[in-house]
Amino acid sequence: MSVRTPTVTDGLPLGSPGGRWLLVASILGSALAGIDATVVNVALPAIGDSLDAAFATLQWTVSAYALTLAAFILLGGVLGDRFGRRRVFLVGVVWFAAASLLCGAAPNAELLVLARALQGVGAALLTPGSLAMIQASIAPEDRGRAIGAWSGLGGVATAVGPFLGGWLVQSFSWRWVFLVNVPLAAVVVVLALRHVPESRDPGAEGPVDVAGAALGAVALGGTTYALISAGESGASPGVLAAAAVGLLAAVAFVVVERRAASPMLPLDAFRGAQFRAANLVTFVVYAGLGAVFLLLVVQLQVVSGFSPIAAGTALLPVTVVMLLLSSRSGALAARLGPRRQMAAGPVLAAVGVLLMLRLGPDASYLLDVLPAVVVLGLGLVTMVSPLTATALAAAPPEHAGMASGVNNAVARTAGLLAVAVVPALAGLTGRAYDDPVAFDAGFAVALWVSAGALVIGGVLAAVTVSDDVLSDSPGVRQLQFCAGIGGPPLATRVDADGRPDCDPVPFLTVTEEDPMTCTHLTDTTPPTPAADGCVECLATGETWVHLRLCQACGHVGCCDSSPGRHATAHARGADHPVVRSFEPGEEWFYCYVDDVALEMPDAPPAPSHH
């Protein structure tokens, strides 16, 4: 792996035309996927009536999109790093538009569900790239402001989506909820081709983990099919077979990810107690929220008699509250620690969910809906920023992007499973949405289940999350993020000046001409290597990706792209902070203490294992 640190003069200034158009393309692309994650809920009653679909089919209309998005979003980021972020982003946008066209033209429910699954694949390709293009191509001194604009305007787009969807359903047809994506995607393609420079990670090598992505999709698909179908037909042979396939695929996924040279999901990241805790809380909390987001807009239309527009705007106050207060919530967590907010936020959100029990046939928006969604929004704004910041801070700085993607995928998987399980537990099967009395009763049960999950999430945060997790990470961490409510944002940490803190070597390039700020890099003499490969991997018969050589003792370890990350483990465990490349042609040093990289054009050649 080669370490290359961008200087502050690299990239497009945000104030330049190229920088502004790049930001617009990224925001619009992200909005495509974000809006479709929630806007379809508004159209579900109309879709059911038009296609004569059972409630299980409506669940699949939501779940098929969430399933492929959750399964492939990490792979989308890897493909962008490997083959070009703009290229993969454009493939995702075009794919998403084609799938949207297929959704809008679907003659039956089966084809609609298939097209929604294809939409999710497109969203998984474009979503990571929308942020990665900013990080790769905007000048570092402007990157924090650009990410803030991406986050805030993306939240506004997500807020407008359900209102737009309700208007399209009410004024035209549910099909226009999908067809409207096509012209927007065309605008994004033109902007990206004209104004977004190509970028890729030169250190992204090794095989792409296609097997891991495929097994993850099969695991989620089999499990989701079994859970949704069990609500309709019980433990039939088909349901049991699907559950078995999903379980076996999940086991195979873990095995493949442990052995893959470049795993889609580095399982070693979960060795950290705080990273595990943050993602466990994420899973439980977003499982509690998933069914609420699905059922609320249907309840308002079927039981309370709201129009699609009114139902679509029901959750707008949640997004407004998050846009207004999220930065303050993040600042408070950085000052006091995240545990209190991560414990209190889910409980407050549970109160908002239980207030929705008042949403019956005579529900008033001002007296019944508004108080419930405002309290829900306050709970989310209390929780989301500290939760995401904890997940990012618990991972090494160079893996901030991976940590954000994992946290986002965990939340989407939790929501996917909740949409499959909770309606069945609540008795919402068959054509339940045709019977307001039956749907109202099932909605109440679903609210109690969801509120219970939220309270459990708060308790888990209280007993597992440490207030030190943010203060222990290097530098002052804040969070720029999107105010979308469907899942935690794909986010990046920034320092006190608003600069991203997820590059392998933050903010500093050291050369022989510049004074070295680190005293640990003065000795460039190569030590005698302890082995010709990673010491730990050689002992176990595994393989390494790239090798690093400890400047203090000659220990040879594999880099952070490998499952073992043995070089980093040695550097921290032995208090030997300086490593150098052990690859031919790469002359760089890295100091873990001071986060400094030093490239030495005239340095002695590194001992090579080749």
ZIURBEL-V83304 format. One record per pair of residues at least 6 apart in sequence whose C-alpha atoms are under 6 Angstrom apart, sorted by sequence separation. I is the first residue (numbers start at 1). J is the second residue. D is the distance in Angstrom with one decimal. If there is no record, write none. Layout:
i: (I;I)
j: (J;J)
d: (D;D)
This chain:
i: (13;14;106;257;270;300;433;494;537;549;559;571;590;12;432;482;493;494;549;558;581;590;80;392;481;493;548;558;559;580;589;103;548;557;558;580;589;481;547;557;579;588;300;392;547;579;588;103;165;546;547;578;587;102;226;546;578;587;297;428;479;544;577;427;478;577;99;226;356;426;478;577;226;355;477;545;477;99;426;476;99;222;223;352;426;476;222;535;534;96;222;223;352;534;222;352;422;530;534;529;530;96;528;582;95;219;349;527;551;551;550;92;219;349;549;219;348;548;549;548;92;346;548;549;92;215;345;548;547;89;345;215;345;89;212;341;342;341;85;76;338;68;76;65;69;73;77;61;64;65;68;69;72;64;68;329;333;209;65;69;209;326;330;304;318;321;330;51;304;303;304;318;322;104;104;104;411;393;532;100;101;393;408;97;404;357;404;510;33;505;30;30;350;400;26;350;398;397;398;398;346;347;347;86;346;278;85;84;343;84;275;82;343;81;275;342;343;81;274;39;82;27;31;35;39;34;286;290;11;12;13;31;35;39;339;11;12;27;283;287;291;11;14;283;286;287;290;291;339;10;282;286;338;337;43;283;287;8;303;302;166;167;166;71;71;163;166;163;162;163;159;159;323;322;288;25;288;25;288;25;285;285;22;284;22;281;18;277;75;228;227;231;227;2;1;41;42;42;155;155;155;151;152;74;151;148;70;70;70;63;144;144;55;55;54;55;54;1)
j: (19;20;112;263;276;306;439;500;543;555;565;577;596;19;439;489;500;501;556;565;588;597;88;400;489;501;556;566;567;588;597;112;557;566;567;589;598;491;557;567;589;598;311;403;558;590;599;115;177;558;559;590;599;115;239;559;591;600;311;442;493;558;591;442;493;592;115;242;372;442;494;593;243;372;494;562;495;118;445;495;119;242;243;372;446;496;243;556;556;119;245;246;375;557;246;376;446;554;558;554;555;122;554;608;122;246;376;554;578;579;579;122;249;379;579;250;379;579;580;580;125;379;581;582;126;249;379;582;582;126;382;253;383;129;253;382;383;383;129;124;386;117;125;116;120;124;128;113;116;117;120;121;124;117;121;382;386;263;120;124;264;381;385;360;374;377;386;108;361;361;363;377;381;175;178;179;487;470;609;178;179;473;488;182;490;444;491;598;123;595;127;130;451;502;130;454;502;502;503;504;454;455;458;198;458;391;199;199;458;200;391;200;461;200;394;461;462;201;394;161;204;150;154;158;162;158;411;415;137;138;139;157;161;165;465;138;139;154;410;414;418;139;142;411;414;415;418;419;467;139;411;415;467;467;174;414;418;140;436;436;308;309;309;216;217;309;312;312;312;313;316;319;483;483;450;188;453;191;454;192;454;457;195;457;196;457;195;464;264;420;420;424;421;203;203;294;297;312;482;483;484;481;482;405;482;480;409;412;413;416;498;499;429;430;430;431;431;546)
d: (5.7;5.8;5.3;5.2;5.3;5.4;5.9;4.2;5.9;5.8;5.2;5.0;5.8;5.3;5.7;5.5;5.7;5.0;4.8;5.6;5.9;4.6;5.4;5.5;5.6;5.4;5.8;5.3;5.8;5.7;5.6;5.2;5.4;5.0;5.4;4.3;5.1;5.3;5.6;4.1;5.8;5.6;5.8;5.5;4.6;5.4;4.3;5.4;5.5;5.5;5.8;5.6;5.9;5.9;4.7;5.5;4.5;6.0;5.2;5.8;5.2;5.4;5.4;5.7;5.9;5.0;5.4;5.5;5.8;4.7;5.6;5.9;5.3;5.1;5.8;5.5;5.3;5.8;5.3;5.3;5.2;4.8;5.3;4.6;5.5;5.6;5.6;5.8;5.0;5.0;5.9;5.0;4.8;4.2;4.2;4.4;6.0;5.3;5.5;4.4;5.3;4.5;5.4;5.9;5.1;4.0;4.4;5.4;5.7;5.5;4.5;4.3;4.9;4.2;5.3;5.0;4.7;6.0;5.2;5.6;4.7;5.9;4.9;5.7;4.6;5.5;4.3;5.1;5.2;4.3;4.9;5.4;4.6;5.3;5.7;5.6;4.8;5.6;5.6;5.6;5.2;5.9;4.4;5.0;4.5;4.2;5.2;5.2;5.7;4.7;4.9;5.7;5.5;4.6;5.5;6.0;5.8;5.7;4.4;4.9;5.7;5.6;5.3;5.7;6.0;5.9;5.8;5.9;4.3;5.3;5.9;4.2;5.2;4.4;5.3;5.5;5.5;5.9;4.8;5.0;5.6;5.8;5.5;5.0;5.4;6.0;5.8;5.3;5.3;5.9;5.6;5.8;4.5;5.4;4.5;5.7;5.3;5.2;5.7;4.6;5.1;5.0;5.9;5.4;5.2;5.4;5.8;5.4;4.0;4.7;5.4;6.0;5.1;4.7;5.1;5.8;5.1;4.9;5.7;5.8;5.5;5.6;5.8;5.0;4.6;6.0;5.5;4.2;4.8;4.6;5.3;5.9;5.2;5.6;5.6;4.7;5.0;5.8;5.9;4.6;5.8;4.1;5.9;5.4;5.8;4.8;5.6;5.1;5.5;5.5;5.8;5.6;5.5;4.1;5.7;5.2;5.1;5.6;4.9;5.8;4.4;5.3;3.9;5.7;5.0;5.7;5.3;5.0;4.5;5.2;5.7;5.9;5.8;5.7;4.2;5.3;4.9;5.8;5.4;5.9;5.0;5.3;5.8;5.4;5.3;5.2;5.5;5.8;6.0;4.9;5.6;4.7;5.9;5.7;5.0;5.9;5.9;5.6;5.3;4.5;5.4;4.9;6.0;6.0;4.0;5.5;5.0;5.6;5.9;5.7;4.4;4.9;5.6;5.4;4.9;5.6;5.0;5.9)
